[in-house]
Amino acid sequence: MRLSSKKFMLIITLLLGLFSVSLTSIAQDYSLTEVSDGIYSYGNGFIQTGIVVSDDGVAVLDPMNSAHAELTLQAIQDMTDQPIRYVIPNRDEKVENRVKTGMSREQENE
């Protein structure tokens, strides 16, 4: 499936509103749910991240905190080989950079 750039950005904008919870939580019972074709929700019911997968790559909406970002990255890598093209954070630049580069917290601190 191929989304047009305009439709892709509209979906991102809509999902950003849905997944903009600004709370943090310890990871428990995480799951990946396909909301619509190529659109996923990843989280534990308390915190959620939106993921949009298209032929052009992956957009991650609000990777939350460091621990959640690492779990989200692993879920994306398990789901698709598409590169992460967009990360739309709601708070932490370090988390955004970690998701973009695929770097763990340990690697970042080396």
N, C-alpha and C positions, 0 to 999 in steps of 0.2 A: 504494500500500500504506500502511496506517495501523497503526502500532504503538501499543499501549496504553502509558500512562505507566509502569506497573509492568514490562512487558516491555522497554520502552526502557531503563529504569534497570538492569534485570538484564543486558541486553546490554552496557551501558556498563561495569558492574562486571566482567563476564567479560573484556571486551576490554582493560580497563585492566591486568589481570594479564598478558595476552598481549603488550601493547605497552609495558611499563614498562622497557625497556632504558634505562639511564642513561648511555650513551656518546654522544659527539658525533663527527661525521664531516663531511668536506667532501662536498658534494652531487655524486654521480656516479651516472648510470644509474638515476634515479628512475622509479618506475612506480606506477600506481594499479591495484590488483587488487581485484575484487569477491569478497569472501570468501563472502557470502551476500546475499540480497536486501536491499539498502539498507545493507549493511555492507562497508566498504572498508578495505584496508590500503594505506598510501602510504609509500614509502621506497625505499631502495636495497639492501635485503637486510642491511645492517649496522645501520641505524636505521630504525625503523618508527613510524608514527603511525596510530592507529585513527580512522576517520571513520564516523559513523552518520548516515544521511540518512533523515528521516521527513517526514510531512506537517506536523509541527510545527516543523521546522527541522533544523539540523545540530549534532551533538555531535562535538567534536574531543578525542581522547584522547592526551594527552602530545605536545604540539607540539614537544618536544625543545629545540633551540637556535634562535637567531634566524634563521640561514640556512635551516634546515629549516622553520621556521614560515612564512617567506615563500613557500617552494616549496609547502607544504601549502595555504596560503591560495589561491594561484594555481590549484592542482589543484581545490580546492573550487569556486572561482568558474567554472572551465571546465566543471565537472560539473553544477552546479545553481544555481538562483536563490534557493534557500531560504536564509534568514538563519542565521548561526551563533548558536545559542541557548546552548550550553554549551561551555566549554573546561575540560578537566580536566587541569591541568598536573601535572608531576611534579617541577618545579624552579624555573623562572624567571618571576616575575610580569610582568616587562617583555615577555616573549614572549607570555604569555597576553593581555595588553592589546593587543599588536600584532595578534594573530590576531582578537580581538574587534572591533577598529576597522578592520581592513584597512589599517593604517598601515605603511609601509615603514620600515626603519631610518633612511633619510635624512630622512623626514618627522618621525620621532620626535626626531631630533637638531636640528631647526630651532628 
